[in-house]
Amino acid sequence: MIIDCHGHYTTAPPQHDAWRKSQLAAFREGRPSPEYPAISDDEIRESIEQNQLRLLRERGADMTIFSPRASAMAHHEGDERVSIEWSRACNDLIARVCGLFPDTFIGVCQLPQSPGADLKASVAELERCVQMGFVGCNLNPDPSGGWWTSPPLTDRYWYPVYEKMTELDVPAMVHVSASCNPVFHATGAHYINADTTAFMQFIQGNLFADFPDLRLVIPHGGGAVPYHWGRYRGLADMLNQPPLREHVMRNVCFDTCVYHQPGIDLLFRVIDAGNVLFGSEMVGAVRGIDPETGHYFDDTKRYVDAAALTDAQRAQVYSANARRVYPRLDQVLRQRGR
C-alpha cells in the first residue's frame, strides 16, 4: 500500500473560495459573515475525480492524507472569529470528500489559529475533527503570514495543542500558510524557510523532554535541513544538546515533497528511511512538467522508486512510517483489513 501523507484540497469547488472572499469583505465592512453556499456531492466528486483521484491512480498511489489548502488558511486575515468560521468550513468540506471517497482520502484538519490569540479554539477544533474521523492536523508556526510574530514552537504558548495531540494520539504537520510579506515568496521561500526554522527551534529547545510521544512532520523534505545536516549537527553540539537522532529525530519526520531526483537521493543519504514519509503535495505548489524528464515535477513516486533503497526501506517510506506516525489511520486500515 502506498500512502501519500501530504495532500491539499487545492481544487475545491469555486463556491468555497467565493464564500471566503465574501466573508473577508463582510469582516472589513463590519457585517456578519454570509451564509455558507450549497455545494453538491456531485460537484465535490467532479473536483476530486478529475484531479487528485485521477493522478493517484495514474501514479500508482492508494491513499492520501488530505487537508485544506495550506496557502488559503491565511490565519492573518480577519480575526479569531473569522478564522474559526473559515476553518470549520474547510474542515467540513474535507470531511465530505473523505465520506465520498473513504478508501482513498482520510482527513487532516486546519486549525483556527489567529495572531495573538490563545489556542483554545484550535484545541476545540482538533477535538471536533478527530471525532469526525480525522487523523491529524496542520500546525502553522507563523499565523502572522510571514512576519513571524509568534513564539517558537518550543514555547509553552503551544503546549495546549501539544497536550491535546498527545491525548488524542494524533500528529501535526508543521505547515505555514500564505505570506503577506513581499520579502518571502509563499511557496518558494516562506514554506522552505518555515520548515528549516521549525527544525532549528526544536534543536534549540527541549520540547520532546516534555512531550516524548509527540509526533511532528516537517514537509517539503525538511526544507534546507538535509542539505545542511552537518551544520545542524554542529549547532546542536555547540548548544550542548544531545545528538540530533536522540534530541529531535525520535519525534520528527520529513516527507518526500522534493521535486527532483538528486534532492530525493540526498534526502535518503542523509536522513534515515524510518524518518521519511512518502508525500507529493500533488496539484500544489509546483504543478508543471519538468522539461528535463517529461514528467510532472510533483510525481514524487518516480523519484522514490528510483532511489537507492532496499525493499524494506521503500515499504517503510510508502506505508509503514505513515501508519506509525498516524496511528488512527493505521486503526482505520486494520479495521478494513488493509
Beta strands, then each sheet from edge to edge (+ up, - down):
strand 1: 3-9
strand 2: 63-68
strand 3: 105-107
strand 4: 109-110
strand 5: 137-139
strand 6: 172-174
strand 7: 216-218
strand 8: 252-255
strand 9: 276-277
sheet 1: 1+ 2+ 3+
sheet 2: 4+ 5+ 6+ 7+ 8+ 9+
end
